């Protein structure tokens, strides 16, 4: 899956994975991460998610990575914030109070670039990646965050009915990618109203990785 695929998705506004009200499962379960106020939360492939505004409103700092510059510009527009924009290696760094977004290929990110993080919130990254990229992604995420605890939300559905993204990620997949480095705890499974892209029934499943 090439970068041009995602750039075209954003250009066409074909972003069914974007939620207009933020994710209620984040709001319900973020406390499981036991984060102090001002803790830094990393959101990989963050897009323009309204979860960022919610986390900021609760006193957390947010650092995100996103391929699409358009999405990040929309994010700051929606937040009503004028960012400071600078270059950091291969990334455009969009910065505001308690908020750092790095625009570019997530596989070029390093700990030196993003700094230390206290937790990861992944709702749109693992499910967006085809199977051939998932091992690379999860290993990279673990490395650059120093195994930070993670709140992971995945979709589950019959993959034979619909091609992703978002892709279906089952328990056994999460075990494969993360069990060498994390204790994995199932939290909740919730039906997706209207199904996955309106094409097939599915669930959102919440996992805590520590």
C-alpha positions in Angstrom: 0.0 0.0 0.0 1.8 3.1 -1.2 1.8 6.6 0.2 -0.1 7.8 -2.9 -3.1 5.6 -1.8 -3.5 7.5 1.4 -2.9 10.9 -0.1 -5.6 10.2 -2.6 -8.0 9.0 0.2 -7.6 12.4 1.9 -7.9 14.3 -1.4 -11.1 12.5 -2.2 -12.4 12.9 1.4 -12.8 9.1 1.4 -12.2 8.8 5.2 -14.8 6.6 6.5 -12.4 5.7 9.4 -12.7 9.3 10.7 -15.2 9.9 13.5 -16.9 13.2 13.8 -17.5 13.0 17.6 -14.3 11.3 18.7 -14.2 7.8 20.0 -16.4 6.9 23.0 -14.3 3.9 23.8 -11.2 6.1 24.3 -13.2 8.3 26.7 -14.5 5.3 28.6 -11.2 3.4 28.9 -8.3 5.9 28.9 -8.2 5.8 32.7 -6.9 2.2 32.4 -3.5 3.7 31.3 -3.2 5.3 34.7 -1.8 8.5 33.3 -1.0 11.6 35.3 -2.2 14.9 34.0 0.3 16.3 31.4 1.4 12.8 30.4 2.4 12.5 26.7 0.2 10.3 24.5 1.4 9.2 21.1 -1.2 8.7 18.4 0.2 6.9 15.3 -1.4 7.7 11.9 -3.6 10.3 13.7 -5.2 12.0 10.8 -7.4 14.8 12.0 -9.1 12.8 14.8 -11.1 14.7 17.3 -9.7 12.4 19.9 -6.8 14.8 20.0 -9.0 17.7 21.1 -10.5 15.5 23.8 -7.2 14.4 25.2 -5.9 18.0 25.2 -9.1 19.1 27.1 -8.3 16.5 29.8 -4.8 18.0 30.4 -2.8 15.5 28.4 0.0 16.3 25.9 -0.4 14.7 22.5 2.2 13.8 19.9 1.0 12.4 16.6 2.4 11.1 13.3 0.5 11.5 10.0 1.4 11.0 6.4 -1.1 13.5 5.0 -0.2 17.2 5.3 -3.8 18.0 4.3 -5.1 16.0 7.3 -2.9 17.8 9.7 -3.8 21.2 8.3 -7.5 20.3 8.7 -6.7 19.1 12.3 -5.3 22.5 13.3 -8.1 24.3 11.5 -10.7 22.3 13.4 -8.8 23.0 16.7 -8.8 26.7 15.9 -5.0 26.8 16.5 -2.3 28.4 14.3 0.6 26.0 14.6 4.3 26.7 14.4 5.7 24.7 11.5 9.3 23.7 11.2 11.5 21.0 9.7 12.7 18.1 11.8 14.7 15.7 9.6 12.3 14.2 7.0 9.3 15.6 8.8 7.3 18.8 8.9 6.8 19.5 12.6 3.5 21.2 13.5 3.6 22.4 17.0 1.3 24.2 19.5 0.9 24.2 23.3 0.9 20.5 24.4 0.7 19.3 20.8 3.3 18.0 18.4 2.4 16.5 15.0 5.0 15.1 12.7 4.0 14.9 9.0 5.8 12.2 7.0 6.4 8.4 6.9 6.0 6.9 10.4 8.8 4.5 9.7 11.2 7.4 9.6 10.3 8.4 13.1 12.7 7.9 16.0 12.7 8.4 19.7 15.0 11.4 19.2 12.3 13.0 17.0 9.2 12.3 19.0 10.8 12.5 22.5 9.6 10.3 25.4 6.0 9.2 25.5 4.0 7.8 28.4 1.3 5.9 26.4 0.1 5.0 22.9 -3.4 5.3 21.7 -3.9 3.3 18.5 -7.3 3.3 16.9 -6.5 4.0 13.3 -3.0 2.7 12.6 -2.8 -1.1 13.0 -6.2 -1.5 11.3 -5.1 0.7 8.4 -2.0 -1.5 7.5 -2.0 -4.5 5.2 -0.7 -7.7 6.8 2.7 -7.4 5.1 3.4 -4.1 7.0 2.1 -5.0 10.4 5.1 -6.7 11.9 7.3 -3.9 10.7 4.9 -1.3 12.2 4.5 -3.0 15.6 8.3 -3.6 16.0 8.9 0.1 15.1 6.2 1.4 17.4 7.6 -0.6 20.3 11.1 0.6 19.6 10.4 4.3 19.3 8.1 4.4 22.4 10.3 2.2 24.6 7.3 -0.2 25.0 4.9 2.4 26.3 1.6 1.0 27.5 -1.0 1.0 24.8 -4.8 1.4 24.5 -5.5 -0.4 21.2 -8.9 -0.4 19.4 -9.4 -2.7 16.5 -12.1 -3.7 14.1 -13.3 -7.3 13.9 -15.3 -8.5 10.9 -15.4 -11.2 8.2 -12.5 -10.1 6.0 -13.7 -12.3 3.1 -16.8 -10.0 2.7 -14.9 -6.7 2.4 -11.3 -5.7 1.6 -9.8 -3.3 4.0 -8.8 -0.8 5.1 -9.8 -0.8 7.8 -8.7 -4.4 8.2 -10.0 -6.9 10.6 -7.6 -7.6 13.5 -8.4 -10.5 15.7 -7.1 -11.6 19.1 -4.6 -14.0 17.6 -3.2 -11.3 15.4 -2.6 -9.0 18.4 -1.0 -11.9 20.3 1.3 -12.5 17.3 2.4 -8.9 17.0 2.6 -7.9 20.7 2.8 -10.8 23.1 6.6 -10.9 23.2 6.7 -7.4 24.7 3.3 -6.8 26.4 0.8 -8.5 28.7 -2.4 -8.3 26.6 -5.8 -7.8 28.3 -9.1 -7.8 26.5 -11.4 -4.9 27.7 -14.5 -4.6 25.7 -16.2 -5.5 22.4 -18.8 -3.2 20.9 -21.0 -3.6 17.8 -20.3 -1.0 15.1 -23.6 0.7 14.3 -24.3 0.3 10.6 -21.5 -2.1 10.1 -18.0 -1.6 8.6 -18.4 1.0 5.9 -22.0 -0.1 5.7 -21.0 -3.3 4.0 -20.7 -6.0 6.7 -21.4 -6.4 10.4 -18.5 -5.8 12.7 -17.2 -4.9 16.2 -14.7 -2.6 17.8 -12.6 -4.4 20.3 -10.6 -2.7 23.0 -7.3 -4.1 24.3 -4.9 -2.9 27.0 -1.2 -3.6 26.4 1.2 -3.2 29.3 
